[in-house]
């Protein structure tokens, strides 16, 4: 950003997703129309977070999503 400021450049950006997209995704997951469970490789209790990070270090290349449950 310092380059843009130093050179007084004008930047125009856009977000790929809108708030409505997230709302629709939540609705689809909540209704069961989109099943997310196959995406989760393993769950850990919050108290086991050190083990979760060890698992990610050891199995990260074979895992899609590791959840730390609160």
mmCIF file as Biopython writes it, N, C-alpha, C and O atoms, coordinates in Angstrom:
data_model
#
loop_
_atom_site.group_PDB
_atom_site.id
_atom_site.type_symbol
_atom_site.label_atom_id
_atom_site.label_alt_id
_atom_site.label_comp_id
_atom_site.label_asym_id
_atom_site.label_entity_id
_atom_site.label_seq_id
_atom_site.pdbx_PDB_ins_code
_atom_site.Cartn_x
_atom_site.Cartn_y
_atom_site.Cartn_z
_atom_site.occupancy
_atom_site.B_iso_or_equiv
_atom_site.auth_seq_id
_atom_site.auth_asym_id
_atom_site.pdbx_PDB_model_num
ATOM 1   N N  . UNK A ? 1  ? 0.816   -1.186  0.000  1.0 0.0 1  A 1 
ATOM 2   C CA . UNK A ? 1  ? 0.000   0.000   0.000  1.0 0.0 1  A 1 
ATOM 3   C C  . UNK A ? 1  ? 0.865   1.258   0.000  1.0 0.0 1  A 1 
ATOM 4   O O  . UNK A ? 1  ? 0.436   2.311   -0.470 1.0 0.0 1  A 1 
ATOM 5   N N  . UNK A ? 2  ? 2.079   1.146   0.526  1.0 0.0 2  A 1 
ATOM 6   C CA . UNK A ? 2  ? 2.917   2.341   0.543  1.0 0.0 2  A 1 
ATOM 7   C C  . UNK A ? 2  ? 3.251   2.801   -0.877 1.0 0.0 2  A 1 
ATOM 8   O O  . UNK A ? 2  ? 3.379   4.001   -1.122 1.0 0.0 2  A 1 
ATOM 9   N N  . UNK A ? 3  ? 3.393   1.864   -1.808 1.0 0.0 3  A 1 
ATOM 10  C CA . UNK A ? 3  ? 3.676   2.236   -3.202 1.0 0.0 3  A 1 
ATOM 11  C C  . UNK A ? 3  ? 2.502   3.034   -3.773 1.0 0.0 3  A 1 
ATOM 12  O O  . UNK A ? 3  ? 2.702   4.038   -4.456 1.0 0.0 3  A 1 
ATOM 13  N N  . UNK A ? 4  ? 1.288   2.586   -3.490 1.0 0.0 4  A 1 
ATOM 14  C CA . UNK A ? 4  ? 0.104   3.307   -3.981 1.0 0.0 4  A 1 
ATOM 15  C C  . UNK A ? 4  ? 0.046   4.705   -3.371 1.0 0.0 4  A 1 
ATOM 16  O O  . UNK A ? 4  ? -0.263  5.679   -4.058 1.0 0.0 4  A 1 
ATOM 17  N N  . UNK A ? 5  ? 0.345   4.796   -2.082 1.0 0.0 5  A 1 
ATOM 18  C CA . UNK A ? 5  ? 0.326   6.105   -1.424 1.0 0.0 5  A 1 
ATOM 19  C C  . UNK A ? 5  ? 1.421   7.016   -1.906 1.0 0.0 5  A 1 
ATOM 20  O O  . UNK A ? 5  ? 1.183   8.202   -2.135 1.0 0.0 5  A 1 
ATOM 21  N N  . UNK A ? 6  ? 2.628   6.483   -2.069 1.0 0.0 6  A 1 
ATOM 22  C CA . UNK A ? 6  ? 3.755   7.303   -2.528 1.0 0.0 6  A 1 
ATOM 23  C C  . UNK A ? 6  ? 3.536   7.847   -3.929 1.0 0.0 6  A 1 
ATOM 24  O O  . UNK A ? 6  ? 3.951   8.962   -4.244 1.0 0.0 6  A 1 
ATOM 25  N N  . UNK A ? 7  ? 2.892   7.063   -4.756 1.0 0.0 7  A 1 
ATOM 26  C CA . UNK A ? 7  ? 2.700   7.462   -6.150 1.0 0.0 7  A 1 
ATOM 27  C C  . UNK A ? 7  ? 1.299   8.023   -6.408 1.0 0.0 7  A 1 
ATOM 28  O O  . UNK A ? 7  ? 0.935   8.325   -7.545 1.0 0.0 7  A 1 
ATOM 29  N N  . UNK A ? 8  ? 0.523   8.156   -5.328 1.0 0.0 8  A 1 
ATOM 30  C CA . UNK A ? 8  ? -0.834  8.693   -5.398 1.0 0.0 8  A 1 
ATOM 31  C C  . UNK A ? 8  ? -1.670  7.965   -6.446 1.0 0.0 8  A 1 
ATOM 32  O O  . UNK A ? 8  ? -2.377  8.583   -7.242 1.0 0.0 8  A 1 
ATOM 33  N N  . UNK A ? 9  ? -1.572  6.629   -6.426 1.0 0.0 9  A 1 
ATOM 34  C CA . UNK A ? 9  ? -2.333  5.810   -7.355 1.0 0.0 9  A 1 
ATOM 35  C C  . UNK A ? 9  ? -3.765  5.629   -6.849 1.0 0.0 9  A 1 
ATOM 36  O O  . UNK A ? 9  ? -4.013  5.639   -5.644 1.0 0.0 9  A 1 
ATOM 37  N N  . UNK A ? 10 ? -4.675  5.468   -7.759 1.0 0.0 10 A 1 
ATOM 38  C CA . UNK A ? 10 ? -6.061  5.181   -7.411 1.0 0.0 10 A 1 
ATOM 39  C C  . UNK A ? 10 ? -6.299  3.691   -7.620 1.0 0.0 10 A 1 
ATOM 40  O O  . UNK A ? 10 ? -6.069  3.167   -8.710 1.0 0.0 10 A 1 
ATOM 41  N N  . UNK A ? 11 ? -6.756  3.017   -6.585 1.0 0.0 11 A 1 
ATOM 42  C CA . UNK A ? 11 ? -7.043  1.594   -6.669 1.0 0.0 11 A 1 
ATOM 43  C C  . UNK A ? 11 ? -8.548  1.382   -6.569 1.0 0.0 11 A 1 
ATOM 44  O O  . UNK A ? 11 ? -9.224  2.000   -5.746 1.0 0.0 11 A 1 
ATOM 45  N N  . UNK A ? 12 ? -9.053  0.511   -7.409 1.0 0.0 12 A 1 
ATOM 46  C CA . UNK A ? 12 ? -10.465 0.145   -7.360 1.0 0.0 12 A 1 
ATOM 47  C C  . UNK A ? 12 ? -10.521 -1.356  -7.180 1.0 0.0 12 A 1 
ATOM 48  O O  . UNK A ? 12 ? -9.916  -2.101  -7.950 1.0 0.0 12 A 1 
ATOM 49  N N  . UNK A ? 13 ? -11.242 -1.803  -6.171 1.0 0.0 13 A 1 
ATOM 50  C CA . UNK A ? 13 ? -11.329 -3.231  -5.902 1.0 0.0 13 A 1 
ATOM 51  C C  . UNK A ? 13 ? -12.764 -3.689  -5.826 1.0 0.0 13 A 1 
ATOM 52  O O  . UNK A ? 13 ? -13.697 -2.887  -5.818 1.0 0.0 13 A 1 
ATOM 53  N N  . UNK A ? 14 ? -12.917 -4.987  -5.772 1.0 0.0 14 A 1 
ATOM 54  C CA . UNK A ? 14 ? -14.240 -5.580  -5.627 1.0 0.0 14 A 1 
ATOM 55  C C  . UNK A ? 14 ? -14.101 -6.873  -4.844 1.0 0.0 14 A 1 
ATOM 56  O O  . UNK A ? 14 ? -13.046 -7.508  -4.853 1.0 0.0 14 A 1 
ATOM 57  N N  . UNK A ? 15 ? -15.151 -7.247  -4.182 1.0 0.0 15 A 1 
ATOM 58  C CA . UNK A ? 15 ? -15.186 -8.530  -3.493 1.0 0.0 15 A 1 
ATOM 59  C C  . UNK A ? 15 ? -15.886 -9.539  -4.383 1.0 0.0 15 A 1 
ATOM 60  O O  . UNK A ? 15 ? -16.831 -9.203  -5.098 1.0 0.0 15 A 1 
ATOM 61  N N  . UNK A ? 16 ? -15.425 -10.756 -4.334 1.0 0.0 16 A 1 
ATOM 62  C CA . UNK A ? 16 ? -16.010 -11.777 -5.169 1.0 0.0 16 A 1 
ATOM 63  C C  . UNK A ? 16 ? -17.386 -12.203 -4.649 1.0 0.0 16 A 1 
ATOM 64  O O  . UNK A ? 16 ? -18.265 -12.553 -5.437 1.0 0.0 16 A 1 
ATOM 65  N N  . UNK A ? 17 ? -17.572 -12.173 -3.343 1.0 0.0 17 A 1 
ATOM 66  C CA . UNK A ? 17 ? -18.826 -12.621 -2.756 1.0 0.0 17 A 1 
ATOM 67  C C  . UNK A ? 17 ? -19.532 -11.463 -2.072 1.0 0.0 17 A 1 
ATOM 68  O O  . UNK A ? 17 ? -18.898 -10.526 -1.587 1.0 0.0 17 A 1 
ATOM 69  N N  . UNK A ? 18 ? -20.852 -11.546 -2.044 1.0 0.0 18 A 1 
ATOM 70  C CA . UNK A ? 18 ? -21.661 -10.549 -1.358 1.0 0.0 18 A 1 
ATOM 71  C C  . UNK A ? 18 ? -22.244 -11.171 -0.100 1.0 0.0 18 A 1 
ATOM 72  O O  . UNK A ? 18 ? -22.233 -12.392 0.056  1.0 0.0 18 A 1 
ATOM 73  N N  . UNK A ? 19 ? -22.746 -10.345 0.787  1.0 0.0 19 A 1 
ATOM 74  C CA . UNK A ? 19 ? -23.357 -10.810 2.035  1.0 0.0 19 A 1 
ATOM 75  C C  . UNK A ? 19 ? -24.458 -11.829 1.748  1.0 0.0 19 A 1 
ATOM 76  O O  . UNK A ? 19 ? -24.594 -12.822 2.463  1.0 0.0 19 A 1 
ATOM 77  N N  . UNK A ? 20 ? -25.234 -11.582 0.707  1.0 0.0 20 A 1 
ATOM 78  C CA . UNK A ? 20 ? -26.327 -12.485 0.348  1.0 0.0 20 A 1 
ATOM 79  C C  . UNK A ? 20 ? -25.812 -13.883 -0.006 1.0 0.0 20 A 1 
ATOM 80  O O  . UNK A ? 20 ? -26.498 -14.877 0.232  1.0 0.0 20 A 1 
ATOM 81  N N  . UNK A ? 21 ? -24.609 -13.959 -0.573 1.0 0.0 21 A 1 
ATOM 82  C CA . UNK A ? 21 ? -24.025 -15.257 -0.910 1.0 0.0 21 A 1 
ATOM 83  C C  . UNK A ? 21 ? -23.774 -16.074 0.353  1.0 0.0 21 A 1 
ATOM 84  O O  . UNK A ? 21 ? -24.035 -17.276 0.384  1.0 0.0 21 A 1 
ATOM 85  N N  . UNK A ? 22 ? -23.269 -15.419 1.389  1.0 0.0 22 A 1 
ATOM 86  C CA . UNK A ? 22 ? -23.014 -16.120 2.649  1.0 0.0 22 A 1 
ATOM 87  C C  . UNK A ? 22 ? -24.320 -16.541 3.310  1.0 0.0 22 A 1 
ATOM 88  O O  . UNK A ? 22 ? -24.416 -17.631 3.873  1.0 0.0 22 A 1 
ATOM 89  N N  . UNK A ? 23 ? -25.318 -15.675 3.238  1.0 0.0 23 A 1 
ATOM 90  C CA . UNK A ? 23 ? -26.619 -16.029 3.813  1.0 0.0 23 A 1 
ATOM 91  C C  . UNK A ? 23 ? -27.187 -17.264 3.127  1.0 0.0 23 A 1 
ATOM 92  O O  . UNK A ? 23 ? -27.698 -18.163 3.796  1.0 0.0 23 A 1 
ATOM 93  N N  . UNK A ? 24 ? -27.105 -17.320 1.811  1.0 0.0 24 A 1 
ATOM 94  C CA . UNK A ? 24 ? -27.618 -18.461 1.065  1.0 0.0 24 A 1 
ATOM 95  C C  . UNK A ? 24 ? -26.837 -19.720 1.420  1.0 0.0 24 A 1 
ATOM 96  O O  . UNK A ? 24 ? -27.432 -20.787 1.572  1.0 0.0 24 A 1 
ATOM 97  N N  . UNK A ? 25 ? -25.528 -19.620 1.555  1.0 0.0 25 A 1 
ATOM 98  C CA . UNK A ? 25 ? -24.705 -20.777 1.918  1.0 0.0 25 A 1 
ATOM 99  C C  . UNK A ? 25 ? -25.105 -21.314 3.287  1.0 0.0 25 A 1 
ATOM 100 O O  . UNK A ? 25 ? -25.220 -22.527 3.466  1.0 0.0 25 A 1 
ATOM 101 N N  . UNK A ? 26 ? -25.318 -20.431 4.250  1.0 0.0 26 A 1 
ATOM 102 C CA . UNK A ? 26 ? -25.740 -20.854 5.587  1.0 0.0 26 A 1 
ATOM 103 C C  . UNK A ? 26 ? -27.097 -21.542 5.520  1.0 0.0 26 A 1 
ATOM 104 O O  . UNK A ? 26 ? -27.307 -22.566 6.171  1.0 0.0 26 A 1 
ATOM 105 N N  . UNK A ? 27 ? -28.015 -20.990 4.740  1.0 0.0 27 A 1 
ATOM 106 C CA . UNK A ? 27 ? -29.341 -21.599 4.583  1.0 0.0 27 A 1 
ATOM 107 C C  . UNK A ? 27 ? -29.238 -22.996 3.977  1.0 0.0 27 A 1 
ATOM 108 O O  . UNK A ? 27 ? -29.897 -23.923 4.447  1.0 0.0 27 A 1 
ATOM 109 N N  . UNK A ? 28 ? -28.419 -23.153 2.941  1.0 0.0 28 A 1 
ATOM 110 C CA . UNK A ? 28 ? -28.269 -24.452 2.286  1.0 0.0 28 A 1 
ATOM 111 C C  . UNK A ? 28 ? -27.669 -25.499 3.217  1.0 0.0 28 A 1 
ATOM 112 O O  . UNK A ? 28 ? -28.092 -26.655 3.218  1.0 0.0 28 A 1 
ATOM 113 N N  . UNK A ? 29 ? -26.688 -25.089 4.005  1.0 0.0 29 A 1 
ATOM 114 C CA . UNK A ? 29 ? -26.075 -26.018 4.960  1.0 0.0 29 A 1 
ATOM 115 C C  . UNK A ? 29 ? -27.061 -26.360 6.064  1.0 0.0 29 A 1 
ATOM 116 O O  . UNK A ? 29 ? -27.189 -27.526 6.436  1.0 0.0 29 A 1 
ATOM 117 N N  . UNK A ? 30 ? -27.762 -25.359 6.594  1.0 0.0 30 A 1 
ATOM 118 C CA . UNK A ? 30 ? -28.721 -25.591 7.681  1.0 0.0 30 A 1 
ATOM 119 C C  . UNK A ? 30 ? -29.867 -26.490 7.237  1.0 0.0 30 A 1 
ATOM 120 O O  . UNK A ? 30 ? -30.369 -27.284 8.032  1.0 0.0 30 A 1 
ATOM 121 N N  . UNK A ? 31 ? -30.286 -26.378 5.984  1.0 0.0 31 A 1 
ATOM 122 C CA . UNK A ? 31 ? -31.402 -27.193 5.488  1.0 0.0 31 A 1 
ATOM 123 C C  . UNK A ? 31 ? -30.980 -28.623 5.157  1.0 0.0 31 A 1 
ATOM 124 O O  . UNK A ? 31 ? -31.827 -29.496 4.976  1.0 0.0 31 A 1 
ATOM 125 N N  . UNK A ? 32 ? -29.679 -28.859 5.078  1.0 0.0 32 A 1 
ATOM 126 C CA . UNK A ? 32 ? -29.186 -30.180 4.715  1.0 0.0 32 A 1 
ATOM 127 C C  . UNK A ? 32 ? -29.020 -30.364 3.217  1.0 0.0 32 A 1 
ATOM 128 O O  . UNK A ? 32 ? -28.610 -31.437 2.774  1.0 0.0 32 A 1 
ATOM 129 N N  . UNK A ? 33 ? -29.331 -29.339 2.422  1.0 0.0 33 A 1 
ATOM 130 C CA . UNK A ? 33 ? -29.160 -29.429 0.979  1.0 0.0 33 A 1 
ATOM 131 C C  . UNK A ? 33 ? -27.693 -29.503 0.572  1.0 0.0 33 A 1 
ATOM 132 O O  . UNK A ? 33 ? -27.365 -30.060 -0.475 1.0 0.0 33 A 1 
ATOM 133 N N  . UNK A ? 34 ? -26.818 -28.949 1.389  1.0 0.0 34 A 1 
ATOM 134 C CA . UNK A ? 34 ? -25.373 -29.065 1.191  1.0 0.0 34 A 1 
ATOM 135 C C  . UNK A ? 34 ? -24.820 -29.786 2.413  1.0 0.0 34 A 1 
ATOM 136 O O  . UNK A ? 34 ? -24.981 -29.325 3.543  1.0 0.0 34 A 1 
ATOM 137 N N  . UNK A ? 35 ? -24.176 -30.907 2.181  1.0 0.0 35 A 1 
ATOM 138 C CA . UNK A ? 35 ? -23.621 -31.718 3.266  1.0 0.0 35 A 1 
ATOM 139 C C  . UNK A ? 35 ? -22.134 -31.403 3.390  1.0 0.0 35 A 1 
ATOM 140 O O  . UNK A ? 35 ? -21.374 -31.571 2.436  1.0 0.0 35 A 1 
ATOM 141 N N  . UNK A ? 36 ? -21.727 -30.949 4.565  1.0 0.0 36 A 1 
ATOM 142 C CA . UNK A ? 36 ? -20.327 -30.551 4.766  1.0 0.0 36 A 1 
ATOM 143 C C  . UNK A ? 36 ? -19.503 -31.594 5.513  1.0 0.0 36 A 1 
ATOM 144 O O  . UNK A ? 36 ? -18.275 -31.506 5.527  1.0 0.0 36 A 1 
ATOM 145 N N  . UNK A ? 37 ? -20.142 -32.565 6.126  1.0 0.0 37 A 1 
ATOM 146 C CA . UNK A ? 37 ? -19.417 -33.532 6.963  1.0 0.0 37 A 1 
ATOM 147 C C  . UNK A ? 37 ? -18.275 -34.238 6.225  1.0 0.0 37 A 1 
ATOM 148 O O  . UNK A ? 37 ? -17.220 -34.437 6.828  1.0 0.0 37 A 1 
ATOM 149 N N  . UNK A ? 38 ? -18.428 -34.627 4.954  1.0 0.0 38 A 1 
ATOM 150 C CA . UNK A ? 38 ? -17.303 -35.281 4.275  1.0 0.0 38 A 1 
ATOM 151 C C  . UNK A ? 38 ? -16.066 -34.394 4.125  1.0 0.0 38 A 1 
ATOM 152 O O  . UNK A ? 38 ? -14.976 -34.887 3.834  1.0 0.0 38 A 1 
ATOM 153 N N  . UNK A ? 39 ? -16.234 -33.100 4.320  1.0 0.0 39 A 1 
ATOM 154 C CA . UNK A ? 39 ? -15.101 -32.185 4.201  1.0 0.0 39 A 1 
ATOM 155 C C  . UNK A ? 39 ? -14.237 -32.163 5.457  1.0 0.0 39 A 1 
ATOM 156 O O  . UNK A ? 39 ? -13.088 -31.723 5.414  1.0 0.0 39 A 1 
ATOM 157 N N  . UNK A ? 40 ? -14.789 -32.638 6.582  1.0 0.0 40 A 1 
ATOM 158 C CA . UNK A ? 40 ? -14.088 -32.586 7.864  1.0 0.0 40 A 1 
ATOM 159 C C  . UNK A ? 40 ? -13.311 -33.877 8.061  1.0 0.0 40 A 1 
ATOM 160 O O  . UNK A ? 40 ? -13.889 -34.964 8.071  1.0 0.0 40 A 1 
ATOM 161 N N  . UNK A ? 41 ? -12.002 -33.754 8.217  1.0 0.0 41 A 1 
ATOM 162 C CA . UNK A ? 41 ? -11.140 -34.913 8.409  1.0 0.0 41 A 1 
ATOM 163 C C  . UNK A ? 41 ? -11.176 -35.411 9.848  1.0 0.0 41 A 1 
ATOM 164 O O  . UNK A ? 41 ? -11.226 -36.617 10.090 1.0 0.0 41 A 1 
ATOM 165 N N  . UNK A ? 42 ? -11.152 -34.473 10.814 1.0 0.0 42 A 1 
ATOM 166 C CA . UNK A ? 42 ? -11.072 -34.874 12.222 1.0 0.0 42 A 1 
ATOM 167 C C  . UNK A ? 42 ? -11.539 -33.731 13.102 1.0 0.0 42 A 1 
ATOM 168 O O  . UNK A ? 42 ? -11.372 -32.559 12.765 1.0 0.0 42 A 1 
ATOM 169 N N  . UNK A ? 43 ? -12.132 -34.089 14.244 1.0 0.0 43 A 1 
ATOM 170 C CA . UNK A ? 43 ? -12.549 -33.124 15.268 1.0 0.0 43 A 1 
ATOM 171 C C  . UNK A ? 43 ? -11.672 -33.303 16.511 1.0 0.0 43 A 1 
ATOM 172 O O  . UNK A ? 43 ? -11.281 -34.419 16.855 1.0 0.0 43 A 1 
ATOM 173 N N  . UNK A ? 44 ? -11.376 -32.194 17.171 1.0 0.0 44 A 1 
ATOM 174 C CA . UNK A ? 44 ? -10.673 -32.202 18.447 1.0 0.0 44 A 1 
ATOM 175 C C  . UNK A ? 44 ? -11.437 -31.307 19.415 1.0 0.0 44 A 1 
ATOM 176 O O  . UNK A ? 44 ? -11.985 -30.278 19.021 1.0 0.0 44 A 1 
ATOM 177 N N  . UNK A ? 45 ? -11.468 -31.704 20.674 1.0 0.0 45 A 1 
ATOM 178 C CA . UNK A ? 45 ? -12.023 -30.833 21.710 1.0 0.0 45 A 1 
ATOM 179 C C  . UNK A ? 45 ? -11.082 -29.645 21.896 1.0 0.0 45 A 1 
ATOM 180 O O  . UNK A ? 45 ? -9.884  -29.745 21.631 1.0 0.0 45 A 1 
ATOM 181 N N  . UNK A ? 46 ? -11.628 -28.530 22.350 1.0 0.0 46 A 1 
ATOM 182 C CA . UNK A ? 46 ? -10.807 -27.336 22.545 1.0 0.0 46 A 1 
ATOM 183 C C  . UNK A ? 46 ? -9.597  -27.624 23.426 1.0 0.0 46 A 1 
ATOM 184 O O  . UNK A ? 46 ? -8.501  -27.125 23.171 1.0 0.0 46 A 1 
ATOM 185 N N  . UNK A ? 47 ? -9.799  -28.422 24.449 1.0 0.0 47 A 1 
ATOM 186 C CA . UNK A ? 47 ? -8.705  -28.745 25.375 1.0 0.0 47 A 1 
ATOM 187 C C  . UNK A ? 47 ? -7.597  -29.553 24.700 1.0 0.0 47 A 1 
ATOM 188 O O  . UNK A ? 47 ? -6.490  -29.654 25.229 1.0 0.0 47 A 1 
ATOM 189 N N  . UNK A ? 48 ? -7.888  -30.123 23.544 1.0 0.0 48 A 1 
ATOM 190 C CA . UNK A ? 48 ? -6.903  -30.928 22.815 1.0 0.0 48 A 1 
ATOM 191 C C  . UNK A ? 48 ? -6.248  -30.154 21.675 1.0 0.0 48 A 1 
ATOM 192 O O  . UNK A ? 48 ? -5.680  -30.756 20.764 1.0 0.0 48 A 1 
ATOM 193 N N  . UNK A ? 49 ? -6.325  -28.827 21.718 1.0 0.0 49 A 1 
ATOM 194 C CA . UNK A ? 49 ? -5.797  -28.058 20.593 1.0 0.0 49 A 1 
ATOM 195 C C  . UNK A ? 49 ? -4.324  -28.334 20.305 1.0 0.0 49 A 1 
ATOM 196 O O  . UNK A ? 49 ? -3.942  -28.304 19.135 1.0 0.0 49 A 1 
ATOM 197 N N  . UNK A ? 50 ? -3.454  -28.607 21.318 1.0 0.0 50 A 1 
ATOM 198 C CA . UNK A ? 50 ? -2.065  -28.931 20.945 1.0 0.0 50 A 1 
ATOM 199 C C  . UNK A ? 50 ? -1.985  -30.199 20.082 1.0 0.0 50 A 1 
ATOM 200 O O  . UNK A ? 50 ? -1.193  -30.272 19.143 1.0 0.0 50 A 1 
ATOM 201 N N  . UNK A ? 51 ? -2.819  -31.196 20.416 1.0 0.0 51 A 1 
ATOM 202 C CA . UNK A ? 51 ? -2.842  -32.422 19.623 1.0 0.0 51 A 1 
ATOM 203 C C  . UNK A ? 51 ? -3.371  -32.146 18.213 1.0 0.0 51 A 1 
ATOM 204 O O  . UNK A ? 51 ? -2.918  -32.749 17.240 1.0 0.0 51 A 1 
ATOM 205 N N  . UNK A ? 52 ? -4.333  -31.230 18.118 1.0 0.0 52 A 1 
ATOM 206 C CA . UNK A ? 52 ? -4.882  -30.882 16.804 1.0 0.0 52 A 1 
ATOM 207 C C  . UNK A ? 52 ? -3.785  -30.306 15.913 1.0 0.0 52 A 1 
ATOM 208 O O  . UNK A ? 52 ? -3.683  -30.664 14.740 1.0 0.0 52 A 1 
ATOM 209 N N  . UNK A ? 53 ? -2.968  -29.418 16.469 1.0 0.0 53 A 1 
ATOM 210 C CA . UNK A ? 53 ? -1.904  -28.825 15.662 1.0 0.0 53 A 1 
ATOM 211 C C  . UNK A ? 53 ? -0.821  -29.847 15.324 1.0 0.0 53 A 1 
ATOM 212 O O  . UNK A ? 53 ? -0.223  -29.779 14.250 1.0 0.0 53 A 1 
ATOM 213 N N  . UNK A ? 54 ? -0.565  -30.778 16.215 1.0 0.0 54 A 1 
ATOM 214 C CA . UNK A ? 54 ? 0.376   -31.871 15.903 1.0 0.0 54 A 1 
ATOM 215 C C  . UNK A ? 54 ? -0.171  -32.723 14.768 1.0 0.0 54 A 1 
ATOM 216 O O  . UNK A ? 54 ? 0.566   -33.125 13.868 1.0 0.0 54 A 1 
ATOM 217 N N  . UNK A ? 55 ? -1.488  -32.996 14.820 1.0 0.0 55 A 1 
ATOM 218 C CA . UNK A ? 55 ? -2.124  -33.763 13.763 1.0 0.0 55 A 1 
ATOM 219 C C  . UNK A ? 55 ? -2.003  -33.029 12.424 1.0 0.0 55 A 1 
ATOM 220 O O  . UNK A ? 55 ? -1.685  -33.637 11.401 1.0 0.0 55 A 1 
ATOM 221 N N  . UNK A ? 56 ? -2.255  -31.736 12.441 1.0 0.0 56 A 1 
ATOM 222 C CA . UNK A ? 56 ? -2.155  -30.944 11.205 1.0 0.0 56 A 1 
ATOM 223 C C  . UNK A ? 56 ? -0.727  -30.981 10.666 1.0 0.0 56 A 1 
ATOM 224 O O  . UNK A ? 56 ? -0.521  -31.119 9.460  1.0 0.0 56 A 1 
ATOM 225 N N  . UNK A ? 57 ? 0.260   -30.857 11.556 1.0 0.0 57 A 1 
ATOM 226 C CA . UNK A ? 57 ? 1.657   -30.919 11.114 1.0 0.0 57 A 1 
ATOM 227 C C  . UNK A ? 57 ? 1.973   -32.271 10.480 1.0 0.0 57 A 1 
ATOM 228 O O  . UNK A ? 57 ? 2.674   -32.343 9.470  1.0 0.0 57 A 1 
ATOM 229 N N  . UNK A ? 58 ? 1.452   -33.342 11.080 1.0 0.0 58 A 1 
ATOM 230 C CA . UNK A ? 58 ? 1.766   -34.689 10.610 1.0 0.0 58 A 1 
ATOM 231 C C  . UNK A ? 58 ? 0.903   -35.119 9.424  1.0 0.0 58 A 1 
ATOM 232 O O  . UNK A ? 58 ? 1.371   -35.842 8.545  1.0 0.0 58 A 1 
ATOM 233 N N  . UNK A ? 59 ? -0.350  -34.679 9.398  1.0 0.0 59 A 1 
ATOM 234 C CA . UNK A ? 59 ? -1.301  -35.177 8.406  1.0 0.0 59 A 1 
ATOM 235 C C  . UNK A ? 59 ? -1.871  -34.085 7.502  1.0 0.0 59 A 1 
ATOM 236 O O  . UNK A ? 59 ? -2.809  -34.339 6.746  1.0 0.0 59 A 1 
ATOM 237 N N  . UNK A ? 60 ? -1.329  -32.901 7.568  1.0 0.0 60 A 1 
ATOM 238 C CA . UNK A ? 60 ? -1.889  -31.778 6.823  1.0 0.0 60 A 1 
ATOM 239 C C  . UNK A ? 60 ? -2.022  -32.013 5.331  1.0 0.0 60 A 1 
ATOM 240 O O  . UNK A ? 60 ? -2.971  -31.539 4.708  1.0 0.0 60 A 1 
ATOM 241 N N  . UNK A ? 61 ? -1.082  -32.737 4.758  1.0 0.0 61 A 1 
ATOM 242 C CA . UNK A ? 61 ? -1.148  -32.995 3.321  1.0 0.0 61 A 1 
ATOM 243 C C  . UNK A ? 61 ? -2.207  -34.029 2.957  1.0 0.0 61 A 1 
ATOM 244 O O  . UNK A ? 61 ? -2.523  -34.216 1.782  1.0 0.0 61 A 1 
ATOM 245 N N  . UNK A ? 62 ? -2.762  -34.708 3.987  1.0 0.0 62 A 1 
ATOM 246 C CA . UNK A ? 62 ? -3.783  -35.722 3.758  1.0 0.0 62 A 1 
ATOM 247 C C  . UNK A ? 62 ? -5.132  -35.299 4.343  1.0 0.0 62 A 1 
ATOM 248 O O  . UNK A ? 62 ? -6.079  -36.084 4.341  1.0 0.0 62 A 1 
ATOM 249 N N  . UNK A ? 63 ? -5.223  -34.076 4.839  1.0 0.0 63 A 1 
ATOM 250 C CA . UNK A ? 63 ? -6.423  -33.586 5.513  1.0 0.0 63 A 1 
ATOM 251 C C  . UNK A ? 63 ? -7.034  -32.426 4.744  1.0 0.0 63 A 1 
ATOM 252 O O  . UNK A ? 63 ? -6.339  -31.641 4.100  1.0 0.0 63 A 1 
ATOM 253 N N  . UNK A ? 64 ? -8.354  -32.344 4.832  1.0 0.0 64 A 1 
ATOM 254 C CA . UNK A ? 64 ? -9.022  -31.212 4.213  1.0 0.0 64 A 1 
ATOM 255 C C  . UNK A ? 64 ? -9.375  -30.157 5.243  1.0 0.0 64 A 1 
ATOM 256 O O  . UNK A ? 64 ? -9.066  -28.980 5.058  1.0 0.0 64 A 1 
ATOM 257 N N  . UNK A ? 65 ? -10.025 -30.569 6.339  1.0 0.0 65 A 1 
ATOM 258 C CA . UNK A ? 65 ? -10.424 -29.619 7.380  1.0 0.0 65 A 1 
ATOM 259 C C  . UNK A ? 65 ? -10.304 -30.305 8.730  1.0 0.0 65 A 1 
ATOM 260 O O  . UNK A ? 65 ? -10.831 -31.400 8.925  1.0 0.0 65 A 1 
ATOM 261 N N  . UNK A ? 66 ? -9.622  -29.672 9.645  1.0 0.0 66 A 1 
ATOM 262 C CA . UNK A ? 66 ? -9.497  -30.144 11.025 1.0 0.0 66 A 1 
ATOM 263 C C  . UNK A ? 66 ? -10.226 -29.146 11.900 1.0 0.0 66 A 1 
ATOM 264 O O  . UNK A ? 66 ? -9.931  -27.951 11.871 1.0 0.0 66 A 1 
ATOM 265 N N  . UNK A ? 67 ? -11.176 -29.633 12.678 1.0 0.0 67 A 1 
ATOM 266 C CA . UNK A ? 67 ? -12.030 -28.761 13.500 1.0 0.0 67 A 1 
ATOM 267 C C  . UNK A ? 67 ? -11.583 -28.816 14.961 1.0 0.0 67 A 1 
ATOM 268 O O  . UNK A ? 67 ? -11.298 -29.888 15.496 1.0 0.0 67 A 1 
ATOM 269 N N  . UNK A ? 68 ? -11.529 -27.662 15.587 1.0 0.0 68 A 1 
ATOM 270 C CA . UNK A ? 68 ? -11.326 -27.563 17.035 1.0 0.0 68 A 1 
ATOM 271 C C  . UNK A ? 68 ? -12.659 -27.073 17.595 1.0 0.0 68 A 1 
ATOM 272 O O  . UNK A ? 68 ? -13.040 -25.918 17.411 1.0 0.0 68 A 1 
ATOM 273 N N  . UNK A ? 69 ? -13.355 -27.972 18.280 1.0 0.0 69 A 1 
ATOM 274 C CA . UNK A ? 69 ? -14.694 -27.667 18.773 1.0 0.0 69 A 1 
ATOM 275 C C  . UNK A ? 69 ? -14.650 -26.844 20.031 1.0 0.0 69 A 1 
ATOM 276 O O  . UNK A ? 69 ? -13.890 -27.138 20.953 1.0 0.0 69 A 1 
ATOM 277 N N  . UNK A ? 70 ? -15.465 -25.814 20.070 1.0 0.0 70 A 1 
ATOM 278 C CA . UNK A ? 70 ? -15.568 -24.954 21.262 1.0 0.0 70 A 1 
ATOM 279 C C  . UNK A ? 70 ? -16.744 -25.371 22.098 1.0 0.0 70 A 1 
ATOM 280 O O  . UNK A ? 70 ? -17.002 -24.773 23.143 1.0 0.0 70 A 1 
#
